């Protein structure tokens, strides 16, 4: 082999050295490999591409950001990347800021939490029992949810601009509540819209102006604002997206001008400053901030997991306080671990993201291994002892306890005074609970019972002697649901429901027809909604439950329509 001239040998050696150095530089250092960055990057790998929407992530201790990064695109049309400074619509994460705005007015002596809402919003009907600001902030007012009712009334998301005045008009026409104030908990966005109205009328400022002056500017949250005008420009805003039926991204942006329950725009950087305030008390003071995190309580003394725009929970044995948000294609989660002084914010512009799960996964990266499992707070607010359920085959459980056959428990379960049934579906050896259009798996326990979400007990009581089986979700005094008999109405029986019906509360008309052997609802804005029978005079479609009423002669005279957040809205038959 011919020897190369020395100049070439020196040149090749230099190139080889450069290549080795480049390869070493390309490899992450031990600190980088062992640090949190690659683990968090892996969690968001699905959203890291330049041609997909994604998320901004912020992890803070106090007001100091330990980690902040953006993944994906804020705008797919202009290839704008998401950064920690990108501004997101955070939907219901807004509620804690509305609650603090009210708390500041309470501290000022301008209002009281036990004020009757009609003192400040007299156009709201008198429902026979006072509805207080405290009821509204804890979702115990019984007022039906605005979004459920607007959808029933035919309002189109992304097509109709919904304003604060539209919600007030809708609420002013209601004649009933979901339940008596203070006796139950049902999440209702209407309450926080009303609280925003109270702030505006008492302070003489819009919620946007009040919170900017009293909350955001003092905390240095310079990129945070309540958007109360759908045409308002928001610099560095992320547009939101959802996929259509062909897998293509389409814009999915809220088109409303409503604040209080929603419409806060912020960044993960500003949420770190917000997190600092929980310990510094710079805005509001420590007493007000402690109040903001106090559990709501029902009239019977039951403690709720919900506070003032914040939800208490646990994750792997650690206490959490936070809130999530969903509006159009926006998804958000702001989650605090108060005992560890850690907060995680995950703000996304894609409907396919799950920021609640992602925020908890990110927290696991930054927190040491969890302690032993602690007592959890279920949705009902009552404490329950922790259990570690293990898989148990059908037949017999621990100690020879007979396990129920899932097929024997399936069906629709109803409770008195509420036309929203619970549906139990048997899928092999598993049971699924369908409530409000959302499916949740029931997990077997070793004693033959079931749990929902790992903490909430679900109790079935077998029937017999002419009695139907019953179901209770949570501990007493949670209501008992009784299984209804299944029905298969004939075409002749379905014809009795056909006709036009009108609701004064929603100012909308529905028409029912029998088409292809099934009952179908038609409305010029809602389109065509096929309905499935549930029980006698009951039907289900588009996550809505219809229960027809009959007069003394047995003729169909009207119906009620319900969702999980708006119960028993009445329609009367025309003609």
Secondary structure, DSSP 8 states (H G I E B T S, - for coil): -----HHHHHHHHHHHHHHHHHHHHHS--HHHHHSHHHHHHHHTGGG-STTSB-EEEEEEETTEEEEEEEESEEETTTTEE--TT-BEE-GGGGHHHHHHHHHHHHHTTS--TTSBHHHH-TTS---SS--BHHHHHHT-S----HHHHHHHTT--TTTS-EEHHHHHHHHHT----SS-TTS-----HHHHHHHHHHHHHHHSS-HHHHHIIIIIHHHT-TT-EE--STT---TTB---EEE-TTS-EEE----EE--SSS-EEE-HHHHHHHHHHHHH-TTTHHHHHHHHT---B-TTS-B-SB-SS-EEEEETTEEEEEEEEEETTEEEEEEEETTTTEEEEEEESBTT--HHHHHHHHHHHHS-S--S---EE-TTS-EE---------SSB-GGG-B---HHHH-EEEEETTEEEEEEEEEETTEEEEEETTEEEEEEE-TTS-EEETTTEEEEEE--BTTB--EEEESSTTS-EEEE-------HHHHHTT-EEEEETTTTEEEEEEEETTEEEEEETTTEEEE-EEEETTEEEETTEEEEEEE-TTS-EEEEEEE-SSS--EEEEE--
